[in-house]
Amino acid sequence: MIQLFLALLAASGATAPESLLAKLPAGPVHQRMQEASRLLLGRPYLMGPMGEGDARLGDPRPRVQLDTFDCVTFIEQVEALARSSSAEGFRSVLDSIRYHEGKVSWATRNHYMECGWFSSNHARVKLLSLPGEIGETRTLGLRDFYASHGIVRHDSALTLRYLPRDAAIAWLAKPACAPRMRGIGFVGKSSNIFLYHTGFLIPHGSTPFLRHASQAGTVREQAAAEYLRSKPKFLGIVVWEYL
């Protein structure tokens, strides 16, 4: 079903990086990211729309997909657009964000934000320390996840610091929480993974907004505090700056 949907998108004329890059302003990366993400508002949500573009490398789904998104492919491609000036540069930056050391394969893709994505992107993003945050240790279920592709990995214990739910709702209601565009991740309840969802915090008058690829159906934006308040499955948040 996913392959048919992507084939129909391709047949109708997929969005090229050049068409979006031409619309981005010169300036700091966070300003370019804010505009790139705005240009994608309203586009449809689809879980797992991207792969390695080659079955020999892992997943044959396209390495670039600017017409439909899940939450992670949305933030990755927005950042790659903002850090690029050409289509070739966009693809190279995107690979360096999505894959360990930019080496393209399913095995080297940063599937887990908390134990792969942040460390691979340490030169581009910085996790913020928020007043009132707590630390929690979980054992990430890497063994079973990678075994589905015949890859041997061991489960890994990881401690993540995050701002708990009630404090996070109060913090997100303050204009100062988003003086410029930032990234945000939402901590879930599972014992073997931390981050369930991700998006951008957008300055928006007195109420910072969450801009994200939502499972409700589209790339959209809504008041960040209200979003978290409506999602009891989330225990808290982590926030990062784009460097």
C-alpha positions as CSV (number, residue, x, y, z in Angstrom):
1,M,0.0,0.0,0.0
2,I,2.8,2.4,0.9
3,Q,4.7,1.6,-2.3
4,L,1.6,2.2,-4.4
5,F,1.0,5.6,-2.6
6,L,4.6,6.6,-3.3
7,A,4.4,5.5,-6.9
8,L,1.4,7.7,-7.4
9,L,3.2,10.6,-5.9
10,A,6.1,10.1,-8.2
11,A,3.8,9.8,-11.2
12,S,2.2,13.1,-10.3
13,G,5.5,14.9,-10.1
14,A,7.5,14.8,-6.9
15,T,8.6,18.0,-5.3
16,A,12.2,18.7,-6.1
17,P,14.6,20.2,-3.5
18,E,15.4,23.0,-5.9
19,S,11.8,24.3,-5.8
20,L,12.0,24.7,-2.1
21,L,15.5,26.0,-1.8
22,A,14.7,28.8,-4.2
23,K,12.1,30.1,-1.7
24,L,14.3,30.2,1.4
25,P,15.8,33.5,2.6
26,A,19.4,34.1,3.3
27,G,20.2,34.1,7.0
28,P,20.8,32.0,10.1
29,V,19.9,28.3,9.9
30,H,17.0,28.6,12.4
31,Q,15.4,31.3,10.2
32,R,15.8,29.1,7.1
33,M,14.4,26.1,8.9
34,Q,11.4,28.1,10.1
35,E,10.6,29.1,6.5
36,A,11.3,25.6,5.1
37,S,8.9,24.0,7.6
38,R,6.3,26.6,6.8
39,L,6.4,25.8,3.1
40,L,5.6,22.2,3.9
41,L,2.5,22.9,6.0
42,G,-0.5,20.9,4.9
43,R,1.4,18.1,3.3
44,P,0.2,14.5,4.2
45,Y,1.5,12.3,6.9
46,L,2.8,8.8,6.1
47,M,4.7,6.5,8.4
48,G,8.1,5.5,7.0
49,P,8.0,7.2,3.6
50,M,11.8,7.1,3.2
51,G,14.4,4.5,2.9
52,E,17.9,4.1,1.3
53,G,16.6,4.2,-2.3
54,D,18.1,0.8,-3.1
55,A,17.1,-2.6,-1.8
56,R,20.8,-3.6,-1.6
57,L,21.4,-0.9,1.0
58,G,18.3,-1.8,3.0
59,D,14.9,-0.1,2.2
60,P,14.1,0.6,-1.4
61,R,11.9,3.6,-0.6
62,P,13.3,6.9,-1.8
63,R,16.1,8.7,0.1
64,V,14.4,12.0,-0.5
65,Q,10.6,12.5,-0.1
66,L,9.3,16.0,0.1
67,D,5.7,15.3,-0.5
68,T,4.7,13.3,2.5
69,F,6.4,12.9,5.9
70,D,6.5,11.2,9.3
71,C,7.7,13.2,12.3
72,V,11.4,12.3,11.9
73,T,11.7,12.6,8.1
74,F,10.0,16.0,8.4
75,I,12.6,17.5,10.8
76,E,15.5,15.9,9.0
77,Q,14.6,17.2,5.6
78,V,13.7,20.7,6.9
79,E,17.1,20.9,8.5
80,A,18.9,19.6,5.4
81,L,17.1,22.2,3.2
82,A,18.1,25.0,5.6
83,R,21.8,23.9,5.6
84,S,22.0,23.6,1.8
85,S,22.2,25.9,-1.3
86,S,21.8,23.2,-4.0
87,A,20.0,19.9,-4.6
88,E,23.3,18.1,-4.5
89,G,24.2,19.7,-1.2
90,F,20.8,18.9,0.2
91,R,21.1,15.2,-0.5
92,S,24.6,15.2,1.1
93,V,23.5,17.0,4.2
94,L,20.4,14.8,4.5
95,D,22.6,11.7,4.4
96,S,24.9,13.1,7.1
97,I,21.9,13.7,9.3
98,R,20.1,10.4,8.8
99,Y,23.1,8.1,8.8
100,H,26.1,7.4,11.1
101,E,29.0,9.2,9.5
102,G,26.9,9.7,6.4
103,K,27.3,6.1,5.3
104,V,24.0,5.1,3.7
105,S,22.5,1.8,4.7
106,W,19.6,0.5,6.8
107,A,22.1,-0.7,9.5
108,T,23.8,2.7,9.8
109,R,20.6,4.8,9.7
110,N,19.9,6.7,13.0
111,H,16.7,4.8,13.8
112,Y,16.8,5.8,17.5
113,M,17.0,9.6,18.2
114,E,18.1,9.1,21.8
115,C,21.0,6.8,21.2
116,G,22.0,7.4,17.5
117,W,20.5,10.6,16.1
118,F,21.7,13.0,18.8
119,S,25.2,11.6,18.9
120,S,25.6,11.6,15.1
121,N,24.4,15.2,15.0
122,H,26.3,16.6,18.0
123,A,27.9,19.2,15.8
124,R,24.5,20.5,14.6
125,V,22.2,20.2,17.6
126,K,22.6,20.8,21.4
127,L,20.2,19.4,23.9
128,L,19.1,22.1,26.4
129,S,19.2,21.7,30.1
130,L,15.8,22.8,31.4
131,P,15.0,23.8,35.0
132,G,13.2,21.0,36.8
133,E,14.3,18.2,34.5
134,I,14.8,14.7,35.8
135,G,16.9,11.8,34.7
136,E,15.6,8.3,33.8
137,T,17.4,5.2,32.7
138,R,15.8,2.7,30.2
139,T,17.1,-0.3,28.4
140,L,16.6,0.3,24.7
141,G,15.3,-2.7,22.8
142,L,17.9,-2.7,20.0
143,R,18.4,-6.5,19.8
144,D,14.9,-7.4,18.5
145,F,14.6,-4.2,16.4
146,Y,17.8,-4.9,14.4
147,A,17.3,-8.7,14.4
148,S,14.3,-8.1,12.1
149,H,17.0,-7.2,9.4
150,G,19.4,-10.0,10.4
151,I,21.7,-7.5,12.3
152,V,23.2,-8.3,15.7
153,R,22.9,-5.5,18.2
154,H,22.7,-5.7,22.0
155,D,20.1,-3.9,24.1
156,S,21.6,-0.8,25.6
157,A,20.9,1.1,28.8
158,L,20.6,4.9,28.4
159,T,19.9,7.7,30.8
160,L,18.0,10.6,29.3
161,R,17.2,13.9,31.1
162,Y,13.8,15.4,30.3
163,L,11.3,17.9,31.7
164,P,8.3,16.1,33.3
165,R,4.8,16.6,31.9
166,D,3.3,19.2,34.3
167,A,6.5,21.3,34.3
168,A,6.7,21.0,30.5
169,I,3.2,22.2,30.0
170,A,3.9,25.2,32.1
171,W,7.2,25.9,30.4
172,L,5.7,25.6,26.9
173,A,3.0,28.2,27.8
174,K,5.8,30.8,28.3
175,P,6.9,32.9,25.3
176,A,10.5,32.7,26.4
177,C,10.6,28.9,25.8
178,A,10.9,29.5,22.1
179,P,12.8,32.8,21.4
180,R,13.8,31.2,18.1
181,M,13.0,27.9,16.4
182,R,14.0,24.8,18.3
183,G,13.5,21.1,18.1
184,I,11.4,19.2,20.6
185,G,10.9,15.5,21.4
186,F,8.1,13.9,23.4
187,V,9.0,11.2,26.0
188,G,6.6,8.2,26.1
189,K,5.9,5.5,28.6
190,S,7.5,2.5,27.0
191,S,10.3,0.8,28.9
192,N,12.5,0.2,25.8
193,I,12.4,3.6,24.0
194,F,12.2,7.2,25.1
195,L,11.1,9.5,22.2
196,Y,7.7,8.8,20.6
197,H,7.3,12.0,18.6
198,T,9.2,15.1,17.4
199,G,8.8,18.4,15.8
200,F,9.7,22.1,16.0
201,L,8.9,24.8,18.5
202,I,8.0,28.0,16.7
203,P,7.9,31.5,18.2
204,H,4.3,32.7,17.7
205,G,3.3,35.8,19.7
206,S,2.5,34.9,23.3
207,T,2.0,31.2,22.6
208,P,4.8,29.1,21.1
209,F,3.5,26.6,18.5
210,L,4.5,23.0,17.7
211,R,5.0,22.5,14.0
212,H,5.1,18.8,13.2
213,A,4.1,16.0,10.9
214,S,1.1,14.7,12.8
215,Q,-0.4,11.3,12.8
216,A,-3.7,13.2,12.6
217,G,-3.0,13.5,8.9
218,T,-0.8,16.4,7.9
219,V,2.1,18.7,8.6
220,R,0.4,21.2,10.9
221,E,1.0,23.6,13.7
222,Q,-0.8,24.1,17.0
223,A,-0.2,25.6,20.5
224,A,2.6,23.5,22.0
225,A,1.2,23.5,25.6
226,E,-2.2,22.5,24.4
227,Y,-0.8,19.7,22.3
228,L,1.0,18.2,25.2
229,R,-2.0,18.7,27.5
230,S,-4.1,16.7,25.0
231,K,-1.6,13.7,25.0
232,P,-1.6,11.9,28.3
233,K,0.7,9.2,26.8
234,F,3.6,11.6,26.9
235,L,5.6,11.9,30.2
236,G,7.6,15.0,29.3
237,I,9.9,16.7,26.7
238,V,13.4,17.2,25.6
239,V,14.4,20.4,23.6
240,W,17.4,21.2,21.5
241,E,18.9,24.1,19.7
242,Y,20.1,24.0,16.1
243,L,23.7,25.3,15.9
